[in-house]
């Protein structure tokens, strides 16, 4: 979990548009972020396994 102060700082409007920091909406993590789902890879995996994301299922071959 990211510290609350870091999450709040990331939510503010940046001085320049290239400084936008995208963070996971669930845990606040910035690395491994997936824009399509607005969450990090870890939270995405947990949500997909629980069936909270429609149209996503675990692949197996």
N, C-alpha and C positions, 0 to 999 in steps of 0.2 A: 504494500500500500504506500502510495506517495503521501508525503506530508501535506497537510491541509493548506499550508501557506504556499506551497509550490503549485498546487492545483488552482488556488485562487489567483495567483500571479499569471498562470497560463490562460485563465478565462478573460483577463483584461484585454482591451484593444491594444495591439502592438504599435510601437512607434512607426515601424515600417512593415509593409505587408509580407516581406520575406521572413520575418521573425515569428510567424505564427507557430505555436507549439500545439500539436494535436495530441490530446490525451484520451485514454480510455474513459468512457462515461461511467463505467462500473467501479474500477479500482484506481484510476489516475495514472496508470503506467504510460510512458511515452514511447518506449521501444516495442517493436512488434505490433504496431497499431495498424488496423485495417480500416480504411476510410469507408468502404462500402457498408460496414456494419457498425462503425463508430465505437469499436472496442478492440482491446488487445487480443493477441492470439490465445492467451490462456483463458480469458473470460469467454472468448468465442467458442473454444473447444468445450468448456463446461456447459455453456448454453446450448450448443448443438447436441451434446450427448443427452441433455435433459429434454430436448425437443422444443425449446423456446424459439428457435429460429426456423420459420417455415421454409420448406424447400431445400433444406440442408440435411444430408444424412452421411453417416460414416461410410467411406468407400472400403471395399474389400475385394480382393481378387486372388 
